[in-house]
């Protein structure tokens, strides 16, 4: 019987993992420069957390969550996104006691039962940022800066930033009614899901990906024409600040994202090479979510980005990073005497260098081939003669040159020669 990874999941094998480590390192580096600290939260939570936090009418909650009952009958769900868990942790551990804005970042797998496709998996990986505690438009802009800075830090260039405003509880109800009235006249042109959304949550229609629905969007009113004075001022300030830092963007009045908790600013960053599924990441402001989940009224803003799509975009641009994991040194025993000395030398050098060796007691010719296969720059040869002399022979695999180095000075020799590469 042959076992295979489940549909919508994949193995990230050695050779590819170095790209993931590179991407995660770039993200953490950018996040820390903006004062964010890492948070790690459980892979599963109470189902109600996501139903309340994400919204019962979203496709995520209705169709895509991996939900199960544990042995005590409690309904649990594998996390489909990160914000709800961050908010739960923020409230549970009273992080609001910290002075100023709480700025957090996270990385890890999420789970949604979706149709697998290019860059889309049922177990996928996200990085994310949450700024909790500030209503200032500057927080919106800084989180967007982090997202764009991360993607550019990977090496991506063909990026497009889109922004919109979803209003607030003051102005959104009037827009929702206008949208509901407009949709009522075209229900025969909508998919079954959108017909249901018209009454319960008409904004979700604008997130539909079916072509028959998207063809109707040009006939619909937009939120930007219904903003109250405060939301309009907030949007103008965001645009002004984006102009001030010269971050190119375009206003997309149909941008609503797939979650119910967003208010005011929402944004996405797209990459042209991915076709219709071009969004690499996005987010926005969610000023009502913390209160909705039992906390005090607390403004917040954040985003998430998918690592699979980001790395796929790098491949599309031909810009995958050169982040080889080759060893610095390969140690090759020349005979039985050298074989006995190898464990101690290997342990010693591994305190400072990446060291590989042969484990099959093969001849030097085979060991040199193995060193080349590993991509090692230097091969240290140790045999009876070298042991007697208190030295080692070191071969540069690129130039072919060979040098004799005192065993007591081998660390300093390697340090100097590796630094000069």
C-alpha positions in Angstrom: 0.0 0.0 0.0 1.4 3.4 -1.0 0.8 6.4 1.1 0.6 9.9 -0.3 0.1 13.4 1.1 -3.5 14.3 1.3 -5.0 16.4 -1.5 -4.4 20.0 -0.9 -1.3 19.4 1.3 2.3 19.0 0.3 5.8 18.2 1.6 8.3 21.0 1.6 11.5 19.1 0.9 15.2 19.8 1.7 16.4 22.2 -1.0 13.1 24.0 -1.0 12.9 24.6 2.7 15.9 27.0 2.5 13.6 29.4 0.4 11.0 29.2 3.1 13.5 30.0 5.8 14.8 32.9 3.7 11.2 34.2 3.3 10.4 33.8 7.0 13.7 35.5 7.9 12.9 38.5 5.6 9.4 38.9 7.1 10.6 38.7 10.7 13.4 41.2 10.0 11.0 43.7 8.5 8.5 43.2 11.3 11.1 43.7 14.0 12.3 47.0 12.4 8.7 48.3 13.0 8.8 47.3 16.6 6.7 44.1 16.3 7.2 41.1 18.5 6.4 37.5 17.6 3.4 35.6 18.9 2.7 31.9 18.5 -0.8 30.6 19.1 -2.5 27.1 18.9 -3.3 25.4 15.7 -6.9 24.7 16.9 -9.3 26.8 18.8 -13.0 26.7 19.9 -15.1 26.8 16.7 -17.2 29.7 18.1 -14.1 31.9 18.1 -13.9 31.9 14.3 -17.7 32.0 13.8 -17.9 35.2 15.9 -14.6 36.7 14.7 -14.7 36.0 11.0 -18.4 36.1 10.4 -21.0 33.3 10.0 -21.9 34.4 6.4 -18.3 34.3 5.1 -17.3 31.5 2.8 -14.6 30.6 5.3 -17.0 29.8 8.1 -19.8 28.3 5.9 -17.7 26.1 3.6 -14.0 26.0 4.4 -13.3 25.3 8.1 -11.9 22.0 9.3 -14.2 21.5 12.3 -14.3 18.4 14.6 -15.4 17.3 18.0 -12.9 16.2 20.7 -13.5 13.4 23.1 -15.5 15.6 25.4 -17.8 16.7 22.6 -16.4 20.2 22.2 -16.4 21.7 18.8 -12.9 22.6 17.7 -11.6 24.1 14.4 -8.1 24.1 12.8 -7.3 27.8 12.5 -8.3 29.2 9.1 -6.7 32.6 9.8 -4.7 34.3 12.5 -6.4 37.5 13.6 -9.1 35.9 15.7 -6.5 33.9 17.6 -4.3 36.9 18.2 -7.3 38.8 19.5 -8.2 35.9 21.8 -4.6 35.8 23.1 -4.6 39.6 23.5 -7.7 39.5 25.7 -6.9 36.3 27.6 -3.4 37.5 28.6 -4.4 41.1 29.2 -1.8 42.4 26.7 -3.6 45.8 26.8 -1.8 46.5 30.1 1.4 47.1 28.1 2.1 50.7 27.4 1.2 52.0 23.9 0.2 50.0 20.9 0.7 46.2 21.0 2.4 45.3 17.8 2.6 41.6 17.0 3.7 39.3 14.1 3.1 35.6 13.5 4.0 32.9 11.0 2.6 29.4 10.5 0.2 27.0 8.9 -3.5 27.7 8.4 -6.3 25.3 7.2 -9.2 25.8 4.8 -11.1 23.2 2.8 -10.8 24.9 -0.6 -10.3 23.7 -4.1 -6.6 23.2 -4.5 -5.0 25.3 -7.3 -1.9 27.3 -8.3 -0.4 28.5 -5.0 -3.6 27.5 -3.1 -3.6 24.6 -0.6 -5.8 23.2 2.1 -2.9 23.5 4.5 -1.2 26.8 3.6 1.2 29.1 5.4 0.7 32.7 6.4 2.7 35.5 7.9 0.8 38.3 9.6 1.0 41.6 11.5 -1.5 43.0 14.1 -1.3 46.6 15.5 -3.7 46.8 18.4 -4.6 50.0 20.2 -4.3 52.9 17.7 -7.0 54.5 15.6 -4.5 56.6 13.8 -4.2 56.3 10.0 -0.5 56.1 10.4 -1.0 52.6 11.8 -2.8 51.6 8.7 0.0 52.9 6.5 2.7 51.3 8.6 1.2 47.8 8.4 0.9 48.3 4.6 4.5 49.4 4.5 5.5 46.2 6.3 3.6 44.1 3.8 5.1 45.8 0.8 8.6 45.9 2.4 8.4 42.1 3.0 7.4 41.4 -0.6 10.1 43.7 -2.0 12.6 42.2 0.5 12.0 38.8 -1.1 13.0 40.3 -4.5 9.5 40.9 -6.0 9.0 43.9 -8.2 5.8 43.5 -10.2 3.5 44.6 -7.4 0.3 46.6 -7.3 -1.2 48.0 -4.1 -5.0 48.5 -3.9 -6.8 50.3 -1.1 -10.4 51.0 -0.2 -12.6 52.1 2.7 -15.4 50.0 4.1 -16.8 52.7 6.4 -17.9 52.2 10.0 -21.1 51.4 11.9 -22.3 55.0 11.3 -22.1 55.0 7.5 -22.1 51.4 6.5 -25.8 50.6 7.2 -26.9 53.2 4.7 -24.6 51.8 2.0 -25.6 48.3 2.7 -29.3 49.2 2.1 -28.3 51.0 -1.1 -26.4 47.9 -2.2 -29.2 45.6 -1.2 -31.7 47.7 -3.3 -29.4 47.6 -6.3 -28.8 43.9 -6.0 -32.5 43.2 -5.7 -32.9 44.2 -9.3 -30.3 41.8 -10.7 -30.8 38.7 -8.5 -31.5 36.6 -11.6 -27.9 37.3 -12.7 -26.3 36.2 -9.4 -25.1 32.8 -8.2 -27.1 31.0 -5.6 -24.7 32.0 -2.8 -25.0 35.6 -3.7 -28.7 35.5 -3.8 -28.6 34.3 -0.2 -26.1 37.0 0.7 -28.2 39.9 -0.6 -30.4 40.0 2.5 -28.1 38.7 5.2 -24.8 40.4 4.2 -24.8 42.2 0.8 -21.1 43.2 1.1 -20.1 39.6 0.7 -21.5 39.7 -2.9 -18.6 42.0 -3.8 -16.2 39.2 -2.7 -17.7 36.6 -5.0 -15.2 35.1 -7.5 -17.8 33.8 -10.0 -17.6 35.6 -13.3 -21.4 35.9 -13.7 -21.5 37.9 -10.5 -18.5 40.0 -11.2 -20.0 41.1 -14.5 -22.7 42.9 -12.5 -20.4 44.9 -10.2 -20.2 47.9 -12.5 -23.9 48.5 -11.9 -23.6 48.6 -8.1 -23.1 51.6 -5.7 -19.7 51.9 -3.9 -18.9 52.5 -0.3 -16.7 55.5 -1.1 -19.7 57.5 -2.1 -21.4 56.8 1.3 -18.6 57.5 3.8 -19.4 59.6 6.8 -17.2 62.6 7.5 -14.8 60.8 9.9 -14.3 57.8 7.5 -13.8 60.1 4.6 -11.1 62.1 6.5 -9.5 58.8 7.6 -9.3 57.6 3.9 -7.9 61.0 2.8 -5.2 60.8 5.5 -4.2 57.3 4.5 -3.8 58.4 0.8 -1.9 61.5 1.9 0.6 59.4 3.9 1.0 56.9 1.1 1.9 59.8 -1.2 4.3 61.1 1.4 6.3 57.9 1.5 5.9 57.4 -2.3 4.2 54.1 -2.1 2.2 53.7 -5.3 -1.4 52.6 -5.0 -4.8 52.7 -6.7 -8.2 53.0 -5.1 -10.3 49.9 -5.8 -13.9 50.7 -4.7 -14.9 47.0 -4.9 -12.2 45.8 -2.5 -13.9 44.2 0.5 -11.7 41.2 1.4 -13.2 37.9 2.6 -13.8 38.7 6.3 -16.6 40.5 8.1 -14.5 42.3 10.7 -13.0 45.0 8.5 -13.8 48.7 9.0 -12.5 51.7 7.2 -9.1 51.0 5.5 -8.7 47.8 3.7 -5.9 46.9 1.3 -4.3 44.2 -0.9 -1.0 43.8 -2.7 -1.2 41.9 -6.0 1.4 40.3 -8.3 0.6 40.3 -12.1 2.2 36.9 -12.7 -0.4 34.9 -10.8 -3.4 35.7 -13.1 -6.9 35.9 -11.5 -5.6 34.7 -8.1 -3.1 37.5 -7.9 -3.4 38.7 -4.3 -0.3 38.0 -2.3 -1.6 39.5 0.9 -4.0 42.0 2.4 -5.7 43.3 5.4 -7.1 46.4 7.0 -8.6 48.0 10.1 -10.9 46.0 12.4 -11.9 48.5 15.1 -15.0 46.6 16.3 -13.6 43.0 16.5 -12.1 43.1 20.0 -15.3 44.5 21.5 -17.4 42.0 19.6 -15.2 39.2 21.2 -15.9 40.5 24.7 -13.2 43.1 25.2 -13.3 46.9 25.5 -13.7 49.1 22.4 -10.2 48.8 20.9 -9.0 50.0 17.4 -6.7 47.7 15.5 -5.3 47.1 12.1 -3.3 44.2 10.5 -2.7 42.0 7.5 -1.8 38.4 6.4 0.2 37.2 3.4 0.5 33.7 1.9 4.0 32.3 1.7 3.1 29.8 -1.1 1.9 32.6 -3.4 4.9 34.8 -2.5 7.4 32.1 -3.4 5.4 31.2 -6.5 5.6 34.9 -7.6 9.4 34.7 -7.1 9.5 31.8 -9.5 7.4 33.7 -12.0 9.8 36.6 -12.0 12.8 34.3 -12.1 14.0 35.9 -8.9 14.3 33.0 -6.5 16.9 33.7 -3.9 20.3 32.1 -4.0 20.3 30.6 -0.5 22.2 27.4 -0.9 22.8 25.3 2.2 26.1 23.9 1.2 28.6 22.9 4.0 31.7 25.0 4.5 33.9 21.9 4.9 33.9 18.2 4.0 36.3 16.0 6.0 37.8 13.0 4.2 39.8 10.4 6.1 42.6 9.0 4.0 43.1 5.7 5.9 42.3 4.0 9.2 44.4 6.4 11.2 42.5 9.3 9.8 39.2 7.5 10.3 39.9 7.3 14.1 40.7 11.0 14.3 37.8 12.2 12.3 35.1 12.2 15.0 37.0 14.5 17.3 38.0 16.9 14.5 34.4 17.0 13.1 33.0 17.8 16.5 35.6 20.5 17.0 35.0 22.2 13.7 31.2 22.1 14.0 31.4 24.6 16.8 32.1 27.2 14.2 31.4 25.8 10.7 29.0 23.7 8.7 30.8 20.4 8.3 29.9 17.2 6.4 31.7 13.9 6.1 31.4 10.5 4.5 29.9 7.7 6.6 30.6 4.8 4.3 34.4 4.3 4.6 35.0 4.9 0.9 38.2 5.7 -0.9 39.3 9.3 -1.4 38.1 9.5 -5.0 34.6 8.6 -3.9 34.8 11.0 -1.0 35.8 13.9 -3.2 32.8 13.2 -5.5 30.6 13.2 -2.4 32.1 16.6 -1.3 31.4 18.0 -4.8 27.8 16.7 -4.6 27.3 18.5 -1.3 28.8 21.7 -2.7 31.5 22.0 -0.1 34.1 24.6 -0.8 37.0 23.0 1.1 37.9 19.3 1.7 40.1 18.5 4.7 42.2 15.3 4.2 43.4 13.5 7.3 45.5 10.4 7.2 48.5 8.7 9.0 51.0 11.2 7.6 49.0 14.2 8.6 48.4 12.9 12.1 52.1 12.3 12.5 52.9 15.8 11.4 50.1 17.5 13.4 48.6 18.9 10.2 45.8 18.5 7.7 45.7 18.9 3.9 43.0 21.3 2.7 41.9 21.3 -0.9 40.0 24.2 -2.5 37.3 22.5 -4.6 36.9 25.5 -6.9 40.5 26.3 -7.7 41.9 22.8 -7.1 44.8 24.2 -5.0 45.9 22.3 -1.9 47.6 23.6 1.2 49.0 22.0 4.3 47.7 23.7 7.5 48.7 23.0 11.1 45.9 21.2 12.9 46.1 23.7 15.8 45.4 26.6 13.4 42.7 25.0 11.1 39.8 27.1 12.6 41.6 30.4 11.9 42.7 29.3 8.4 39.1 28.4 7.5 37.7 31.6 9.1 40.0 33.7 7.0 39.6 31.8 3.7 35.8 31.5 4.0 35.5 35.3 4.8 37.4 36.1 1.6 35.0 34.3 -0.7 
